[in-house]
Amino acid sequence: MSIIEKAINKQADTQSSAMKTSLERAAEKDAALHDATIAVSQPSPVAEVEPEVRAVPADDVENDTEVPTSGRNSVTLDLRALEKKNFVSLSSERRLINEEYRVIKRKLINNAFGALGDTLKHGNLILVSSSRPGEGKTFSAVNLALSIALEQDKTVLLVDSDVLRPNVSKTLNIRHDIGLTDYLLSSDIKVSDIILSTNVERLKIITAGRPHHLSTELLASERMLMLVNEFASRYPDRIVIFDAPPLLGVNETAVMASMCGQAVVVVEENRTKLAEIEQAVALLPKDLAVGFLINKAHRNQDKGYGYGYYYGAS
């Protein structure tokens, strides 16, 4: 039995059958959401490496446009360099990493837009985190975004909400002067100022912005809540992936999780401790659909490493 299964089983033992949420009941009816494990041929690198906060009227967000007004809001991703680092490829070549994330994203998309979506609030908003730093959350968030961008009828927005240790820009080798924290700090900055179009047709990105000592308060602000609500409802084909800080030791992630409908907790095989997984999951809202993505899961000498996605209600 894996450490993930132990964590899920222990958590399940503490819940009374009378306290089952509608999410759990829906999950029990959908056998397709349950365990799927994939092996890959080689290890995958882990890419981890005082203004006043002002709320704005809802109309200011709802009437804003996110279409960039100039080329300054467009970035070019070096897709060939990413492919060499074992990220999901957008080429026609069949690669195992693409197949792995295809299985994982399918579960997330089904949760967001399938039958289970009716039981989730903001099921198209997906938090990607881990219990501790260095377990591969940014690597996983970027790969999920690239994989979803391959869908023909879905678009994806990748948001770097790890404002303490932003890694999305570093991983993708991009730079933008303003990002999420800047938007939250100033009502003069519009959504269109922070959303970056890319050379991947269905992928947009928001960088973390400048560090700020009130990062928790910014993410918990009314302005952030209105922004998240817009993300969830404005585009019916949009999936938003938040690369969030690790769950243990910071408050920001729990704040972000309360606004999302799904969470992917990245754990590293033979490194992440069961107690840390239990502590991390305990911080997540009880009505959140929680998945566990196994990073660098050693199978055997022939199959090398792998990823697994395990579904369970928190």
N, C-alpha and C positions, 0 to 999 in steps of 0.2 A: 504493500500500500504506500503510495507516494505521500510526501509531506502535505501536498495540496488536499488529497483525499482525506487525510487525517484532520486537517484544519476544518474542512467542510463537515465531516462527520461529527467532530466535537462540537461545532457550532450548532448543528442540527439537533444534537442531543439536548441542548439547553433550551430549545424552543418547544413549547406545547403545541400539539396538533390543533388545539382550539385557537391558537394565535397565528395560524398560517395566513400570510398575506395573499391578496389576489394575484400577486406576481408569482408566488410559489405554486398556487393552484394552476395557473396558466403554464408554468414551466413543466409541471408534472404531465400535462396533457400533450406536450410537444416533445416527443422523444428525440426529434432531430436536433434539439439543442444540447444534448448530452455529450459525453466524452468523445473527443477526437484527438488523436496524437499522431504527429508526423515526424519522421526522421529526416535529417538532412546530411549531406555528404561531408561537410566541413564545419569547423567552428565559425560562428558569425561574430564580427567585431561589435563591441558595445560602444556606441557613440555617446559617452557620458562625460564625459569629462567633468524747500519745505513749504511748497504751496498748500493752500487750504483745499480740502476735498470738497467739491461742489456737486450737488445733484442737479440734474436738469429736468425740465418737464418732459414727459413721455413723448410729446409731439416732436421734440427736437431729435429724438432717435428715430422715431417711426417715419418721419418725413425726410430723413437723410438718405442719401444714395451711396452705395458702396462701390459704384463703378468708378475706377480711377479716372481722374480728369486729365492726367498727363502721363508721359512715359516715366516720370520719376517714381511712379508707383508700380513699376514692373521690374521683375528680377529674372535673371536667367540661371537656371540650375544646371550644374555640370553633371548631366545624367550619366555620361560615360565614367566619370570619376566615382560617382555613387555606385554604379554597377560593379566597378572593380573592388569596392569596399563591401560587396555582398549585400547591397540594398536591392529592393525590388526593381526590376528592369522594366522599362516601357517599350523595349524593342520586341520584335516578333519572335525572338529566340526563346525557346522553352527552358526555363530555369527552375530549379527545385525551390528556391526561396520564394518565387512567385506562386508556386503551387501551395506552399505552406500558408502564406498569408491570404491566399484565395479562400482556403477553408475557414480561417479565422474571421475574415471580414464578412463571409457569408452569414455567419451566426449573428454578428453585430447588425448587419443590414436587416436580417429577418426580425431581430428584436425590435429594431426601430420602425420598420414599415409593415411587418407581418401581423399576425393575430395577437402576438404578445404586446405589440406596440400600443394597443388600446389600454393596457394596464399600466403603462409606464408614462410618467410625466417627463416630457422632453427626451424621449427615447433616442432621438437623433443626435443628442449631445453626449459624447463619450469622453470620460476622464481616463487618462492613461497615467498610472503612477506605479510606485513600488514601495516596499516597506522601508528600505534604506537606499542611499545613493549607490551608484555603480552597478546596478542590476540589469540595466539595459532598457530603461523606459523610453528614452529619447529615440534610440535605435528602433524600438518597436513602434512608437508613435509615428515616426517618419515613414516606416515601411507600411503601416496601415493606411496612411494618407496616400502614398504612392499607389498602393494596391486598389484602394477605393476609386482613385482617379482614373483607373482603367475601365471602370463601369461605364456603360454607354448611356445610362439614364440617371446617373447620380453625380453630384458635385461634392467636393470636400474642402473644408476650411480647416487648416492646421493652425492652432493658436498656441504660442509658447506662453503658458501661464506660470511657468517656473520663474517668477520674477526675481528670485533670490540667486539662482544659478542657471540662467538661461543657456540652453544648449542647442536649440533648434537652429539658430542662426549660425552657430559654430559648425554644426554638423553639415549644414547645407552650404556653408561658405557664402552667406549673404549678409548684407548690412543695410539697415534702414534707420534713419535718424530718429523716428518716432515710432512708438509701439503701444502696447496695451496700457502700461502705467501712465504714459503721457496722455492718452485719451481719457483715462479715469481722473486725471488731475485737472484737466482743462476742458471747459465747455466750448472753447474756441476750436478744438480739434474735432473733426468729423470722422465718422466711420470710414469714409472714403480715403481719409488721409493715412490710415494705418493698414488698410487691406492691400496686400501686394498681389498683383497678378503674376503668373509665372509662365514659362514656356511649356508647361504641362497644362493642356487645355482646361481641364476640369479641377485644377488645384489652385487654391489661393492660400496665402499665409499671412499671419499677424505675428510680428516679433514681440518680445517681452517688453521692450521699452527700457527706460533708465531705472536703475535700482532706486527703491524708496523705503525709508524706515517705517512707513505706514502701509506696507504691502498688504497685510491682512485686512486692514480697514478699507483699503482701496477695493480689494476683491469682494468685500462684504457690503460695499456701498450700493445705494439705490441706482446709481448710474451703471454699475456693473450688472445689476439685476435686470435693468431695462435692456442692456446690450445683449445679455444672454437670452432674454425672451424674444428679442428680434431674431437672433440666430436660430432659435428653435422654430419660429413660425413664419418667417418671411418667405423662405424658399422651400417648397414642398419636397424638393429632391436633394436638399442639402444635408450633409453629415458634418458635424463639427467635432474635431478631435482636439482635446486640451492636453498638452504635455504639461503635467502638473508636478509640483515638488513631491518628494517622498512623503509618505503618510506619517511616519514617526519622527517626532522632534520639531515639527512645524505645524502651524495652525491653518495656513493658507489652503491646503488640500481639502481638509474637511469642509471648509467654506465653499470651495468650488464643487465638491461632490454633491452638496445639497441642491445645486442648481442643475445637475445632470441626471439623465435617466439610466445611463450605463457606466460601468467602470471596468477597466482592464487592469488588473494588478500583476505586474511583471515580477517574477521571482526567478532567481538563479539556482539551478539544480546543484545540490551539494554545498550550497553556500547560505541561502536564506534559511533562517531558523523557523521551526514551527511556531514557537512562541511569538516571534515577530510578525508572522502572518496573521496569527490570531489577534494580536494587538492592532495591527493595521486594519483588518476587516471590521473590528469592533468600532472603529472611528467612522465607518461609512454609514449612511442612512439605511434604515432597515428595508425600505422599499426600492432600493437600488438593485438593478440587475448586475451582478458581479461575476466577471470572468477572470480566470487565472491563466496567464501566458507563461509557459516554462521556457526560460532562456538558457541556452547552452546545456540542454538536458542530454547527458551522456547515455547512449543506448548500448552500443557494443562497438568493437573495433571495425566491423564492416560498415556500420551505418553512421558512425561518428556521433554527431550531436543532433539535437532536434528541438522542436517547439511543440508544445501541446496547449490546447485551449480547453479548459474545464469550466463548465457552467454550473453555477449554484447561486441560490438566493442568499443574500447576506442576512 
